[in-house]
Amino acid sequence: MANEKNKKHHDLRQRTHDRVDKIMDKAESMKASGQDAMDRITDKAKTMKGNADGYISKNPEKSVLIAAGIGALIGAALAAAMMKRRE
């Protein structure tokens, strides 16, 4: 009877270890996948930055006007939100 309990205990322990190993493997896989995605996003951001820098260098006046327009839109949206909040 004690031998049977030991075997059940051993089997349960082995199944638990197997499941923990599977979870650890999945975590490692997810970490690698997340790192790959982060690397792709970083590369894309660098490319976009390079493209934006090139556009700004070729079209400085237009870039300033676009930036001013975006700033004015953001300012107007914030002002409208603040006015609405006060009501």
CYANA upper distance limits for C-alpha pairs under 8 A (distance plus 0.5 A):
  1 MET  CA      5 LYS  CA      6.84
  2 ALA  CA      6 ASN  CA      6.69
  3 ASN  CA      7 LYS  CA      6.73
  4 GLU  CA      8 LYS  CA      6.74
  5 LYS  CA      9 HIS  CA      6.51
  6 ASN  CA     10 HIS  CA      6.46
  7 LYS  CA     11 ASP  CA      6.52
  8 LYS  CA     12 LEU  CA      6.52
  9 HIS  CA     13 ARG  CA      6.55
 10 HIS  CA     14 GLN  CA      6.58
 11 ASP  CA     15 ARG  CA      6.69
 12 LEU  CA     16 THR  CA      6.65
 13 ARG  CA     17 HIS  CA      6.70
 14 GLN  CA     18 ASP  CA      6.64
 15 ARG  CA     19 ARG  CA      6.68
 16 THR  CA     20 VAL  CA      6.66
 17 HIS  CA     21 ASP  CA      6.60
 18 ASP  CA     22 LYS  CA      6.79
 19 ARG  CA     23 ILE  CA      6.70
 20 VAL  CA     24 MET  CA      6.62
 21 ASP  CA     25 ASP  CA      6.63
 22 LYS  CA     26 LYS  CA      6.68
 23 ILE  CA     27 ALA  CA      6.64
 24 MET  CA     28 GLU  CA      6.72
 25 ASP  CA     29 SER  CA      6.69
 26 LYS  CA     30 MET  CA      6.60
 27 ALA  CA     31 LYS  CA      6.59
 28 GLU  CA     32 ALA  CA      6.73
 29 SER  CA     33 SER  CA      6.65
 30 MET  CA     34 GLY  CA      6.50
 31 LYS  CA     35 GLN  CA      6.63
 32 ALA  CA     36 ASP  CA      6.70
 33 SER  CA     37 ALA  CA      6.80
 34 GLY  CA     38 MET  CA      6.63
 35 GLN  CA     39 ASP  CA      6.62
 36 ASP  CA     40 ARG  CA      6.80
 37 ALA  CA     41 ILE  CA      6.71
 38 MET  CA     42 THR  CA      6.58
 39 ASP  CA     43 ASP  CA      6.69
 40 ARG  CA     44 LYS  CA      6.66
 41 ILE  CA     45 ALA  CA      6.58
 42 THR  CA     46 LYS  CA      6.70
 43 ASP  CA     47 THR  CA      6.75
 44 LYS  CA     48 MET  CA      6.64
 45 ALA  CA     49 LYS  CA      6.55
 46 LYS  CA     50 GLY  CA      6.68
 47 THR  CA     51 ASN  CA      6.71
 48 MET  CA     52 ALA  CA      6.59
 49 LYS  CA     53 ASP  CA      6.55
 50 GLY  CA     54 GLY  CA      6.64
 51 ASN  CA     55 TYR  CA      6.68
 52 ALA  CA     56 ILE  CA      6.59
 53 ASP  CA     57 SER  CA      6.63
 54 GLY  CA     58 LYS  CA      6.74
 55 TYR  CA     59 ASN  CA      6.39
 55 TYR  CA     60 PRO  CA      8.42
 55 TYR  CA     63 SER  CA      8.38
 56 ILE  CA     60 PRO  CA      5.58
 56 ILE  CA     63 SER  CA      6.20
 59 ASN  CA     63 SER  CA      6.54
 60 PRO  CA     64 VAL  CA      6.74
 61 GLU  CA     65 LEU  CA      6.84
 62 LYS  CA     66 ILE  CA      6.61
 63 SER  CA     67 ALA  CA      6.60
 64 VAL  CA     68 ALA  CA      6.56
 65 LEU  CA     69 GLY  CA      6.57
 66 ILE  CA     70 ILE  CA      6.66
 67 ALA  CA     71 GLY  CA      6.58
 68 ALA  CA     72 ALA  CA      6.58
 69 GLY  CA     73 LEU  CA      6.70
 70 ILE  CA     74 ILE  CA      6.68
 71 GLY  CA     75 GLY  CA      6.51
 72 ALA  CA     76 ALA  CA      6.53
 73 LEU  CA     77 ALA  CA      6.59
 74 ILE  CA     78 LEU  CA      6.61
 75 GLY  CA     79 ALA  CA      6.55
 76 ALA  CA     80 ALA  CA      6.56
 77 ALA  CA     81 ALA  CA      6.61
 78 LEU  CA     82 MET  CA      6.61
 79 ALA  CA     83 MET  CA      6.64
 80 ALA  CA     84 LYS  CA      6.59
 81 ALA  CA     85 ARG  CA      6.58
 82 MET  CA     86 ARG  CA      6.86
 83 MET  CA     87 GLU  CA      7.20
